[in-house]
Amino acid sequence: IRNKLPNEPWFADYILVDTPPGLSTLSINGVAATEELILLLKIVNADIEGTRHFLKTIHKALRPTTHMIVNQVPKLFIDEGGGQEKTEKLLDRRIMSPIGRANITFSGIITTNEMLINKELEYAFKAFTNAMDAVRRPIHLLDQENTQFIIDFEKIVKSVMGVKG
């Protein structure tokens, strides 16, 4: 993958590989093919513990540059509760410090978006009641221009890409 995709006919600068969570063969193979790993997690004990276990195992052999993104955080927690700083400290204490790798970083937060959740529920129920090929899967980056989701997403992309501002 690393040798073929940057060349003809694809000329790919970046490839995103979405794998199942956990230490499955697909996840490990996906990580093995990457230089950088982007993990999405929620601030719940199962995700935090699972992420730490996954990274501890992966970083024993592969050690990819790793970006952690926290998903579905209430905006009020961020705006009024010091949530950004609390989240960074929690991830450092529970994941990054125990693993002890400088190349594991916190790269941002995606706040909860009820419209996005409702669209996902609508899609899930349509897919359940209709043939899958008759249902259009929403592409939230295209469907939600200038929303908090896009603002959060753009900040994270800049963080992962090392772009300031």
Contact map, one row per residue, 1 for C-alpha under 8 A:
111110000000000000000000000000001000000000000000000000000000000000000000000000000000000000000000000000000000000000000000000000000000000000000000000000000000000000000
111111000000000000000000000000001100000000000000000000000000000000000000000000000000000000000000000000000000000000000000000000000000000000000000000000000000000000000
111111100000000000000000000000000000000000000000000000000000000000000000000000000000000000000000000000000000000000000000000000000000000000000000000000000000000000000
111111110000000000000000000000000000000000000000000000000000000000000000000000000000000000000000000000000000000000000000000000000000000000000000000000000000000000000
111111111111000000000000000000000000000000000000000000000000000000000000000000000000000000000000000000000000000000000000000000000000000000000000000000000000000000000
011111110111100000000000000000000000000000000000000000000000000000000000000000000000000000000000000000000000000000000000000000000000000000000000000000000000000000000
001111111111000000000000000000000000000000000000000000000000000000000000000000000000000000000000000000000000000000000000000000000000000000000000000000000000000000000
000111111110000000000000000000000000000000000000000000000000000000000000000000000000000000000000000000000000000000000000000000000000000000000000000000000000000000000
000010111110000000000000000000000000000000000000000000000000000000000000000000000000000000000000000000000000000000000000000000000000000000000000000000000000000000000
000011111111000000000000000000000000000000000000000000000000000000000000000000000000000000000000000000000000000000000000000000000000000000000000000000000000000000000
000011111111100000000000000000000000000000000000000000000000000000000000000000000000000000000000000000000000000000000000000000000000000000000000000000000000000000000
000011100111111000000000000000000000000000000000000000000000000000000000000000000000000000000000000000000000000000000000000000000000000000000000000000000000000000000
000001000011111000000000000000000000000000000000000000000000000000000000000000000000000000000000000000000000000000000000000000000000000000000000000000000000000000000
000000000001111100000000000000000000000000000000000000000000000000000000000000000000000000000000000000000000000000000000000000000000000000000000000000000000000000000
000000000001111110000000000000000000000000000000000000000000000000000000000000000000000000000000000000000000000000000000000000000000000000000000000000000000000000000
000000000000011111000000000000000000000000000000000000000000000000000000000000000000000000000000000000000000000000000000000000000000000000000000000000000000000000000
000000000000001111100000000001000000000000000000000000000000000000000000000000000000000000000000000000000000000000000000000000000000000000000000000000000000000000000
000000000000000111110000000001000000000000000000000000000000000000000000000000000000000000000000000000000000000000000000000000000000000000000000000000000000000000000
000000000000000011111000011001000000000000000000000000000000000000000000000000000000000000000000000000000000000000000000000000000000000000000000000000000000000000000
000000000000000001111101011000000000000000000000000000000000000000000000000000000000000000000000000000000000000000000000000000000000000000000000000000000000000000000
000000000000000000111111001000000000000000000000000000000000000000000000000000000000000000000000000000000000000000000000000000000000000000000000000000000000000000000
000000000000000000011111001000000000000000000000011001000000000000000000000000000000000000000000000000000000000000000000000000000000000000000000000000000000000000000
000000000000000000001111101100000000000000000000000001000000000000000000000000000000000000000000000000000000000000000000000000000000000000000000000000000000000000000
000000000000000000011111111100000000000000000000000000000000000000000000000000000000000000000000000000000000000000000000000000000000000000000000000000000000000000000
000000000000000000000011111110000000000000000000000000000000000000000000000000000000000000000000000000000000000000000000000000000000000000000000000000000000000000000
000000000000000000110001111111000000000000000000000000000000000000000000000000000000000000000000000000000000000000000000000000000000000000000000000000000000000000000
000000000000000000111111111111100000000000000000000000000000000000000000000000000000000000000000000000000000000000000000000000000000000000000000000000000000000000000
000000000000000000000011111111110000000000000000000000000100000000000000000000000000000000000000000000000000000000000000000000000000000000000000000000000000000000000
000000000000000000000000111111111000000000000000000000000000000000000000000000000000000000000000000000000000000000000000000000000000000000000000000000000000000000000
000000000000000011100000011111111100000000000000000000000000000000000000000000000000000000000000000000000000000000000000000000000000000000000000000000000000000000000
000000000000000000000000001111111110100000000000000000000000010100000000000000000000000000000000000000000000000000000000000000000000000000000000000000000000000000000
000000000000000000000000000111111100000000000000000000000000010000000000000000000000000000000000000000000000000000000000000000000000000000000000000000000000000000000
110000000000000000000000000011111110000000000000000000000000000000000000000000000000000000000000000000000000000000000000000000000000000000000000000000000000000000000
010000000000000000000000000001111111100000000000000000000000000100000000000000000000000000000000000000000000000000000000000000000000000000000000000000000000000000000
000000000000000000000000000000101111100000000000000000000000000110000000000000000000000000000000000000000000000000000000000000000000000000000000000000000000000000000
000000000000000000000000000000000111110000000000000000000000000111100000000000000000000000000000000000000000000000000000000000000000000000000000000000000000000000000
000000000000000000000000000000100111111000000000000000000000000111100000000000000000000000000000000000000000000000000000000000000000000000000000000000000000000000000
000000000000000000000000000000000001111100000000000000000000000001111000000000000000000000000000000000000000000000000000000000000000000000000000000000000000000000000
000000000000000000000000000000000000111110000000000000000000000001111000000000000000000000000000000000000000000000000000000000000000000000000000000000000000000000000
000000000000000000000000000000000000011111000000000000000000000000011110000000000000000000000000000000000000000000000000000000000000000000000000000000000000000000000
000000000000000000000000000000000000001111100011001000000000000000011110000000000000000000000000000000000000000000000000000000000000000000000000000000000000000000000
000000000000000000000000000000000000000111110011000000000000000000000111100000000000000000000000000000000000000000000000000000000000000000000000000000000000000000000
000000000000000000000000000000000000000011111011000000000000000000000110100000000000001000000000000000000000000000000000000000000000000000000000000000000000000000000
000000000000000000000000000000000000000001111111000000000000000000000000000000000000000000000000000000000000000000000000000000000000000000000000000000000000000000000
000000000000000000000000000000000000000000111111100000000000000000000000000000000000000000000000000000000000000000000000000000000000000000000000000000000000000000000
000000000000000000000000000000000000000000011111110000000000000000000000000000000000000000000000000000000000000000000000000000000000000000000000000000000000000000000
000000000000000000000000000000000000000011111111111000000000000000000000000000000000000000000000000000000000000000000000000000000000000000000000000000000000000000000
000000000000000000000000000000000000000011111111111100000000000000000000000000000000000000100110000000000000000000000000000000000000000000000000000000000000000000000
000000000000000000000000000000000000000000001111111110000000000000000000000000000000000000000110000000000000000000000000000000000000000000000000000000000000000000000
000000000000000000000100000000000000000000000111111111000000000000000000000000000000000000000000000000000000000000000000000000000000000000000000000000000000000000000
000000000000000000000100000000000000000010000011111111100000000000000000000000000000000000000010000000000000000000000000000000000000000000000000000000000000000000000
000000000000000000000000000000000000000000000001111111110000000000000000000000000000000000000111001000000000000000000000000000000000000000000000000000000000000000000
000000000000000000000000000000000000000000000000111111111000000000000000000000000000000000000000000000000000000000000000000000000000000000000000000000000000000000000
000000000000000000000110000000000000000000000000011111111100000000000000000000000000000000000000000000000000000000000000000000000000000000000000000000000000000000000
000000000000000000000000000000000000000000000000001111111110000000000000000000000000000000000000001000000000000000000000000000000000000000000000000000000000000000000
000000000000000000000000000000000000000000000000000111111111000000000000000000000000000000000000001000000000000000000000000000000000000000000000000000000000000000000
000000000000000000000000000000000000000000000000000011111111100000000000000000000000000000000000000000000000000000000000000000000000000000000000000000000000000000000
000000000000000000000000000100000000000000000000000001111111111000000000000000000000000000000000000000000000000000000000000000000000000000000000000000000000000000000
000000000000000000000000000000000000000000000000000000111111111100000000000000000000000000000000000000000000000000000000000000000000000000000000000000000000000000000
000000000000000000000000000000000000000000000000000000011111111000000000000000000000000000000000000000000000000000000000000000000000000000000000000000000000000000000
000000000000000000000000000000000000000000000000000000001111111000000000000000000000000000000000000000000000000000000000000000000000000000000000000000000000000000000
000000000000000000000000000000110000000000000000000000000111111100000000000000000000000000000000000000000000000000000000000000000000000000000000000000000000000000000
000000000000000000000000000000000000000000000000000000000111111110000000000000000000000000000000000000100000000000000000000000000000000000000000000000000000000000000
000000000000000000000000000000100111100000000000000000000010011111000000000000000000000000000000000000100000000000000000000000000000000000000000000000000000000000000
000000000000000000000000000000000011100000000000000000000000001111100000000000000000000000000000000000110000000000000000000000000000000000000000000000000000000000000
000000000000000000000000000000000001111000000000000000000000000111110000000000000000000000000000000000111000000000000000000000000000000000000000000000000000000000000
000000000000000000000000000000000001111000000000000000000000000011111000000000000000000000000000000000011110000000000000000000000000000000000000000000000000000100000
000000000000000000000000000000000000011110000000000000000000000001111100000000000000000000000000000000011111000000000000000000000000000000000000000000000000000000000
000000000000000000000000000000000000011110000000000000000000000000111110000000000000000000000000000000000111110000000000000000000000000000000000000000000001000000000
000000000000000000000000000000000000000111100000000000000000000000011111100000000000000000000000000000000001110000000000000000000000000000000000000000000000000000000
000000000000000000000000000000000000000111100000000000000000000000001111100000000000000000000000000000000000111100000000000000000000000000000000000000000000000000000
000000000000000000000000000000000000000001000000000000000000000000000111110000000000000000000000000000000000111110000000000000000000000000000000000000000000000000000
000000000000000000000000000000000000000001100000000000000000000000000111111011000000000000000000000000000000111100000000000000000000000000000000000000000000000000000
000000000000000000000000000000000000000000000000000000000000000000000001111111000000000000000000000000000000001100000000000000000000000000000000000000000000000000000
000000000000000000000000000000000000000000000000000000000000000000000000111111100000000000000000000000000000001100000000000000000000000000000000000000000000000000000
000000000000000000000000000000000000000000000000000000000000000000000000011111111000000000000000000000000000000000000000000000000000000000000000000000000000000000000
000000000000000000000000000000000000000000000000000000000000000000000000111111111110000000000000000000000000000000000000000000000000000000000000000000000000000000000
000000000000000000000000000000000000000000000000000000000000000000000000111111111111000000000000000000000000000000000000000000000000000000000000000000000000000000000
000000000000000000000000000000000000000000000000000000000000000000000000001111111110000000000000000000000000000000000000000000000000000000000000000000000000000000000
000000000000000000000000000000000000000000000000000000000000000000000000000111111110000000000000000000000000000000000000000000000000000000000000000000000000000000000
000000000000000000000000000000000000000000000000000000000000000000000000000111111110000000000000000000000000000000000000000000000000000000000000000000000000000000000
000000000000000000000000000000000000000000000000000000000000000000000000000011111111110000000000000000000000000000000000000000000000000000000000000000000000000000000
000000000000000000000000000000000000000000000000000000000000000000000000000011111111111000000000000000000000000000000000000000000000000000000000000000000000000000000
000000000000000000000000000000000000000000000000000000000000000000000000000001000111111100000000000000000000100000000000000000000000000000000000000000000000000000000
000000000000000000000000000000000000000000000000000000000000000000000000000000000111111110000000000000000000000000000000000000000000000000000000000000000000000000000
000000000000000000000000000000000000000000000000000000000000000000000000000000000111111111000000000000000000000000000000000000000000000000000000000000000000000000000
000000000000000000000000000000000000000000100000000000000000000000000000000000000011111111100000000000000000000000000000000000000000000000000000000000000000000000000
000000000000000000000000000000000000000000000000000000000000000000000000000000000001111111110000000000000100000000000000000000000000000000000000000000000000000000000
000000000000000000000000000000000000000000000000000000000000000000000000000000000000111111111000000000000000000000000000000000000000000000000000000000000000000000000
000000000000000000000000000000000000000000000000000000000000000000000000000000000000011111111110000000000000000000000000000000000000000000000000000000000000000000000
000000000000000000000000000000000000000000000001000000000000000000000000000000000000001111111111000000000100000000000000000000000000000000000000000000000000000000000
000000000000000000000000000000000000000000000000000000000000000000000000000000000000000111111111100000000000000000000000000000000000000000000000000000000000000000000
000000000000000000000000000000000000000000000000000000000000000000000000000000000000000011111111110000000000000000000000000000000000000000000000000000000000000000000
000000000000000000000000000000000000000000000001100100000000000000000000000000000000000001111111110000000000000000000000000000000000000000000000000000000000000000000
000000000000000000000000000000000000000000000001101100000000000000000000000000000000000001111111111000000000000000000000000000000000000000000000000000000000000000000
000000000000000000000000000000000000000000000000000100000000000000000000000000000000000000111111111110011000000000000000000000000000000000000000000000000000000000000
000000000000000000000000000000000000000000000000000000000000000000000000000000000000000000011111111110000000000000000000000000000000000000000000000000000000000000000
000000000000000000000000000000000000000000000000000000000000000000000000000000000000000000001111111100000000000000000000000000000000000000000000000000000000000000000
000000000000000000000000000000000000000000000000000100110000000000000000000000000000000000000011111110000000000000000000000000000000000000000000000000000000000000000
000000000000000000000000000000000000000000000000000000000000000000000000000000000000000000000001111111000000000000000000000000000000000000000000000000000000000000000
000000000000000000000000000000000000000000000000000000000000000000000000000000000000000000000001101111110000000000000000000000000000000000000000000000000000000000000
000000000000000000000000000000000000000000000000000000000000000000000000000000000000000000000000000111111000000000000000000000000000000000000000000000000000000000000
000000000000000000000000000000000000000000000000000000000000001111000000000000000000000000000000000011111000000000000000000000000000000000000000000000000000000000000
000000000000000000000000000000000000000000000000000000000000000011110000000000000000000000000001000011111100000000000000000000000000000000000000000000000000000000000
000000000000000000000000000000000000000000000000000000000000000001110000000000000000000000000001000001111110000000000000000000000000000000000000000000000000000000000
000000000000000000000000000000000000000000000000000000000000000000111000000000000000000100100000000000011111000000000000000000000000000000000000000000000000000000000
000000000000000000000000000000000000000000000000000000000000000000111000000000000000000000000000000000001111100000000000000000000000000000000000000000000001001100000
000000000000000000000000000000000000000000000000000000000000000000011100000000000000000000000000000000000111110000000000000000000000000000000000000000010011001000000
000000000000000000000000000000000000000000000000000000000000000000001111100000000001000000000000000000000011111000000000000000000000000000000000000000010001000000000
000000000000000000000000000000000000000000000000000000000000000000001111100000000000000000000000000000000001111100000000000000000000000000000000000010011000000000000
000000000000000000000000000000000000000000000000000000000000000000000011111000000000000000000000000000000000111110000000000000000000000000000000000110010000000000000
000000000000000000000000000000000000000000000000000000000000000000000011111000000000000000000000000000000000011111000000000000000000000000000000000000000000000000000
000000000000000000000000000000000000000000000000000000000000000000000001000000000000000000000000000000000000001111111000000000000000000000000000000110000000000000000
000000000000000000000000000000000000000000000000000000000000000000000000000000000000000000000000000000000000000111111100000000000000000000000000000000000000000000000
000000000000000000000000000000000000000000000000000000000000000000000000000000000000000000000000000000000000000011111110000000000000000000000000000000000000000000000
000000000000000000000000000000000000000000000000000000000000000000000000000000000000000000000000000000000000000011111111000000000000000000010000000000000000000000000
000000000000000000000000000000000000000000000000000000000000000000000000000000000000000000000000000000000000000011111111100000000000000000000000000000000000000000000
000000000000000000000000000000000000000000000000000000000000000000000000000000000000000000000000000000000000000001111111110000000000000000000000000000000000000000000
000000000000000000000000000000000000000000000000000000000000000000000000000000000000000000000000000000000000000000111111111000000000000001000000000000000000000000000
000000000000000000000000000000000000000000000000000000000000000000000000000000000000000000000000000000000000000000011111111100000000000001000000000000000000000000000
000000000000000000000000000000000000000000000000000000000000000000000000000000000000000000000000000000000000000000001111111110000000000000000000000000000000000000000
000000000000000000000000000000000000000000000000000000000000000000000000000000000000000000000000000000000000000000000111111111000000000000000000000000000000000000000
000000000000000000000000000000000000000000000000000000000000000000000000000000000000000000000000000000000000000000000011111111100000001111000000000000000000000000000
000000000000000000000000000000000000000000000000000000000000000000000000000000000000000000000000000000000000000000000001111111110000000000000000000000000000000000000
000000000000000000000000000000000000000000000000000000000000000000000000000000000000000000000000000000000000000000000000111111111000000000000000000000000000000000000
000000000000000000000000000000000000000000000000000000000000000000000000000000000000000000000000000000000000000000000000011111111100001000000000000000000000000000000
000000000000000000000000000000000000000000000000000000000000000000000000000000000000000000000000000000000000000000000000001111111111001000000000000000000000000000000
000000000000000000000000000000000000000000000000000000000000000000000000000000000000000000000000000000000000000000000000000111111111000000000000000000000000000000000
000000000000000000000000000000000000000000000000000000000000000000000000000000000000000000000000000000000000000000000000000011111110000000000000000000000000000000000
000000000000000000000000000000000000000000000000000000000000000000000000000000000000000000000000000000000000000000000000000001111111011000000000000000000000000000000
000000000000000000000000000000000000000000000000000000000000000000000000000000000000000000000000000000000000000000000000000000111111111000000000000000000000000000000
000000000000000000000000000000000000000000000000000000000000000000000000000000000000000000000000000000000000000000000000000000110111111000000000000000000000000000000
000000000000000000000000000000000000000000000000000000000000000000000000000000000000000000000000000000000000000000000000000000000011111100000000000000000000000000000
000000000000000000000000000000000000000000000000000000000000000000000000000000000000000000000000000000000000000000000000000000000111111100000000000000000000000000000
000000000000000000000000000000000000000000000000000000000000000000000000000000000000000000000000000000000000000000000000001001100111111110000000000000000000000000000
000000000000000000000000000000000000000000000000000000000000000000000000000000000000000000000000000000000000000000000000001000000000111111000000000000000000000000000
000000000000000000000000000000000000000000000000000000000000000000000000000000000000000000000000000000000000000000000000001000000000001111100000000000000000000000000
000000000000000000000000000000000000000000000000000000000000000000000000000000000000000000000000000000000000000000000011001000000000000111110010000000000000000000000
000000000000000000000000000000000000000000000000000000000000000000000000000000000000000000000000000000000000000000000000000000000000000011111110000000000000000000000
000000000000000000000000000000000000000000000000000000000000000000000000000000000000000000000000000000000000000000010000000000000000000001111111000000000000000000000
000000000000000000000000000000000000000000000000000000000000000000000000000000000000000000000000000000000000000000000000000000000000000000111111100001000000000000000
000000000000000000000000000000000000000000000000000000000000000000000000000000000000000000000000000000000000000000000000000000000000000000111111100000000000000000000
000000000000000000000000000000000000000000000000000000000000000000000000000000000000000000000000000000000000000000000000000000000000000001111111100000000000000000000
000000000000000000000000000000000000000000000000000000000000000000000000000000000000000000000000000000000000000000000000000000000000000000011111111011000000000000000
000000000000000000000000000000000000000000000000000000000000000000000000000000000000000000000000000000000000000000000000000000000000000000001111111001000000000000000
000000000000000000000000000000000000000000000000000000000000000000000000000000000000000000000000000000000000000000000000000000000000000000000001111101100000000000000
000000000000000000000000000000000000000000000000000000000000000000000000000000000000000000000000000000000000000000000000000000000000000000000001111111100000000000000
000000000000000000000000000000000000000000000000000000000000000000000000000000000000000000000000000000000000001010000000000000000000000000000000011111110000000000000
000000000000000000000000000000000000000000000000000000000000000000000000000000000000000000000000000000000000011010000000000000000000000000000001001111111000000000000
000000000000000000000000000000000000000000000000000000000000000000000000000000000000000000000000000000000000000000000000000000000000000000001001111111111100000000000
000000000000000000000000000000000000000000000000000000000000000000000000000000000000000000000000000000000000000000000000000000000000000000000000011111111110000000000
000000000000000000000000000000000000000000000000000000000000000000000000000000000000000000000000000000000001111000000000000000000000000000000000000111111111000000000
000000000000000000000000000000000000000000000000000000000000000000000000000000000000000000000000000000000000010000000000000000000000000000000000000011111111100000000
000000000000000000000000000000000000000000000000000000000000000000000000000000000000000000000000000000000000000000000000000000000000000000000000000001111111110000000
000000000000000000000000000000000000000000000000000000000000000000000000000000000000000000000000000000000001000000000000000000000000000000000000000000111111111000000
000000000000000000000000000000000000000000000000000000000000000000001000000000000000000000000000000000000011100000000000000000000000000000000000000000011111111100000
000000000000000000000000000000000000000000000000000000000000000000000000000000000000000000000000000000000000000000000000000000000000000000000000000000001111111110000
000000000000000000000000000000000000000000000000000000000000000000000000000000000000000000000000000000000000000000000000000000000000000000000000000000000111111111111
000000000000000000000000000000000000000000000000000000000000000000000000000000000000000000000000000000000011000000000000000000000000000000000000000000000011111111110
000000000000000000000000000000000000000000000000000000000000000000100000000000000000000000000000000000000010000000000000000000000000000000000000000000000001111111100
000000000000000000000000000000000000000000000000000000000000000000000000000000000000000000000000000000000000000000000000000000000000000000000000000000000000111111100
000000000000000000000000000000000000000000000000000000000000000000000000000000000000000000000000000000000000000000000000000000000000000000000000000000000000011111110
000000000000000000000000000000000000000000000000000000000000000000000000000000000000000000000000000000000000000000000000000000000000000000000000000000000000011111111
000000000000000000000000000000000000000000000000000000000000000000000000000000000000000000000000000000000000000000000000000000000000000000000000000000000000011001111
000000000000000000000000000000000000000000000000000000000000000000000000000000000000000000000000000000000000000000000000000000000000000000000000000000000000010000111
